[in-house]
Amino acid sequence: MAKREPFYLNQTAVQPGERTTIDLRVTRLYTHSTITMPVHVVHGKQPGPQLFVSAAIHGDEINGVEIIRRLLKLPMLKKLRGVLMAVPVVNVHGFIHHSRYLPDRRDLNRNFPGSAEGSLTARLADLFMREIVRNATHGIDLHTGAVHRSNLPQIRANLDDEETAHLARVFRVPVLLNSALRDGSLRQVAADEGVPMLLYEAGEALRFDELGISAGVRGIVEVMRALNMLPMRKPKTTKSYEPVIARSSSWVRAPESGILRSTQPLGTRVHKGEVLGMIADPFGEREVSVVAPNNGIIIGRVNLPLVNEGDALFHVARFEKTSVVAARVEEFHSEHQVDEVDPNEEQLI
């Protein structure tokens, strides 16, 4: 048998069967300290796909950092085929300062593919493209809602692509959102490079959400199994699970400023005209209803009760059969309340 070649990242060779952390130089601070983007590379003993898993492209979205930490602790990675590139903190500047943005106030996920001669954000995007995306065959990017907003665990992807749709389904979340590619986004440039990619959303910025974290770890493992990077489960331990696809969604906005009392949690099935919450002034002299504009499921909502007129309050995904989606959400919550892993199998977490 011919000896397999090492995997190279940033001119560093990682031999088959080895794992190591490689620091990609981003920039130097004005204090002379160097900022690096750490990448943990696991090179399997056997050939296979080259998957990147990234988090904190928005520096305040920290759920994904914990997901990657738990992923890298799994003993089953000893059986890995191919290459795993784990990037827990892409936007190091934002992560340090609890900020979505980089110091130049740009959104990294609107600045791909970037430029080696551009702004600080553009240079980081260019680095990620050169070293990570172009070394990958597949990708998973981990996100949360923004500050004071929570998202139901969901996958956003180009579900018109057959391979991407298959990987989205095996992630085992209740809702898949067929999301258009945004110009300048990581998903858009990955698609241009021929790299199928999933975007996983769960939880809120600057907060750990245990449901979203545990579902994220399991979802990544299931995708790696589907790619034949990890051994498959025993058939008897795998339950049939078919998520529901939303082709569109919209935000319900505040009709007036005031103090919001939400009456509907994430994952709730709602009907057109149903009251989602009430907005009142501090004295209770005036109160207005926030109503659902259409049938659907709440996949995102604001957590801060102080709202201004026009603020986005509830993110409602549209479905033909909302009862089916509600059942999937309930099933998903039940699955993650009870550990259903075979006791003879390596624990995921």
PyMOL commands that set and color helices and strands:
alter all, ss='L'
color gray80, all
select helices_A, chain A and resi 63-72+75-79+92-96+108-110+120-131+133-135+162-170+186-192+210-226+235-237+322-337
alter helices_A, ss='H'
color red, helices_A
select strands_A, chain A and resi 7-9+12-14+19-28+34-43+46-55+81-87+138-143+149-157+175-178+197-204+244-246+248-253+258-262+269-270+275-280+287-291+296-302+306-307+312-318
alter strands_A, ss='S'
color yellow, strands_A
deselect
rebuild
show_as cartoon
